[in-house]
Amino acid sequence: MERVSPDDFRRMALALPETTEASHMGHPDFRVDGKVFATLDYPERGFGVVMLPPEGQAHFVKGHSPAFAPVKGAWGKAGSTMILLETADRRAVEAALEAAWRRRAPKKLTEGDAIG
């Protein structure tokens, strides 16, 4: 299984159409149409967070635990999911980033074939 570094997570996120990198609460974040879909180095270095729909979160947590876990509190209940990058499978991280991106992206990007 190929592992994921923080730099890999950043490259994967930025490869998604119309993604920009900014900062939120002192952590790098990734946005589409101005909406955050992923964060890096939260709660600490070596973690990524993706904003999944709750059913998507359940899928990743069930299939890829312990690398994937809900963020604590209300954010986690709403679908925010932590990824311990050093233990996560690359394909699972790519799929989670794409699912989070699709949740936030405008329809013009998600309809058709915006992602190769």
C-alpha positions as CSV (number, residue, x, y, z in Angstrom):
1,M,0.0,0.0,0.0
2,E,1.4,3.4,-1.1
3,R,1.4,5.9,1.8
4,V,0.6,9.6,1.6
5,S,2.7,12.5,2.8
6,P,1.4,16.0,3.5
7,D,3.0,17.1,0.2
8,D,1.1,14.3,-1.6
9,F,-2.1,15.4,0.0
10,R,-1.5,19.0,-1.1
11,R,-0.7,17.9,-4.7
12,M,-3.8,15.7,-4.9
13,A,-6.1,18.4,-3.6
14,L,-4.6,21.0,-6.0
15,A,-5.0,18.7,-8.9
16,L,-8.8,18.9,-8.6
17,P,-10.4,21.4,-11.0
18,E,-10.4,25.1,-9.9
19,T,-9.0,24.3,-6.5
20,T,-7.1,27.0,-4.7
21,E,-5.0,26.9,-1.5
22,A,-5.6,29.4,1.2
23,S,-5.4,29.4,5.0
24,H,-8.1,28.8,7.7
25,M,-7.4,29.1,11.4
26,G,-3.6,28.8,10.7
27,H,-3.8,25.7,8.6
28,P,-3.6,25.3,4.8
29,D,-6.9,24.6,3.3
30,F,-8.2,23.8,-0.2
31,R,-11.2,25.5,-1.7
32,V,-13.4,25.2,-4.8
33,D,-15.7,28.1,-5.6
34,G,-14.5,29.7,-2.3
35,K,-15.7,26.8,-0.2
36,V,-13.3,24.7,1.9
37,F,-13.4,21.0,1.1
38,A,-10.1,19.9,2.8
39,T,-7.6,21.1,5.3
40,L,-4.0,20.0,6.0
41,D,-2.1,19.7,9.3
42,Y,-5.2,19.7,11.5
43,P,-5.3,18.7,14.3
44,E,-1.5,18.5,13.9
45,R,1.1,17.9,11.2
46,G,0.6,14.7,9.4
47,F,-3.2,14.8,9.3
48,G,-5.6,15.9,6.6
49,V,-9.3,16.6,7.0
50,V,-11.9,16.2,4.3
51,M,-15.4,17.6,4.4
52,L,-17.5,14.6,3.4
53,P,-21.2,14.0,3.5
54,P,-22.0,11.9,6.6
55,E,-22.7,8.8,4.5
56,G,-19.4,9.2,2.8
57,Q,-17.7,9.6,6.1
58,A,-19.3,6.3,7.3
59,H,-18.0,4.6,4.1
60,F,-14.4,5.7,4.6
61,V,-14.3,5.2,8.4
62,K,-15.7,1.7,8.0
63,G,-13.4,0.7,5.1
64,H,-10.2,2.5,6.1
65,S,-10.1,2.7,9.9
66,P,-8.0,3.6,11.8
67,A,-6.5,6.0,9.1
68,F,-9.9,7.7,8.7
69,A,-11.9,8.9,11.8
70,P,-14.6,11.6,12.4
71,V,-13.4,14.9,13.7
72,K,-14.5,15.4,17.3
73,G,-17.7,17.2,18.0
74,A,-20.3,18.8,15.7
75,W,-17.9,19.1,12.8
76,G,-17.4,15.4,12.8
77,K,-21.1,14.7,13.0
78,A,-21.6,16.9,9.9
79,G,-19.0,14.8,8.0
80,S,-15.6,16.3,8.7
81,T,-13.2,13.4,8.6
82,M,-9.6,13.2,9.8
83,I,-7.0,11.2,7.9
84,L,-3.8,10.1,9.5
85,L,-1.8,10.4,6.3
86,E,1.1,8.1,7.2
87,T,-1.3,5.1,7.6
88,A,-3.7,6.0,4.8
89,D,-3.9,4.3,1.5
90,R,-3.2,6.7,-1.4
91,R,-6.3,5.5,-3.4
92,A,-8.6,6.1,-0.4
93,V,-7.2,9.6,0.1
94,E,-7.7,10.4,-3.5
95,A,-11.2,9.2,-3.4
96,A,-12.0,11.0,-0.2
97,L,-10.6,14.3,-1.6
98,E,-12.6,13.9,-4.8
99,A,-15.8,13.2,-2.7
100,A,-15.2,16.3,-0.6
101,W,-14.5,18.4,-3.7
102,R,-17.7,17.2,-5.3
103,R,-19.7,18.1,-2.2
104,R,-18.5,21.7,-2.5
105,A,-17.9,22.3,-6.2
106,P,-20.5,24.1,-8.3
107,K,-22.7,22.0,-10.6
108,K,-20.9,23.3,-13.7
109,L,-17.8,21.4,-12.5
110,T,-19.5,18.2,-11.2
111,E,-21.7,17.6,-14.2
112,G,-20.0,16.0,-17.2
113,D,-16.4,15.0,-17.0
114,A,-14.6,17.7,-15.1
115,I,-12.4,15.2,-13.4
116,G,-10.4,12.9,-15.8
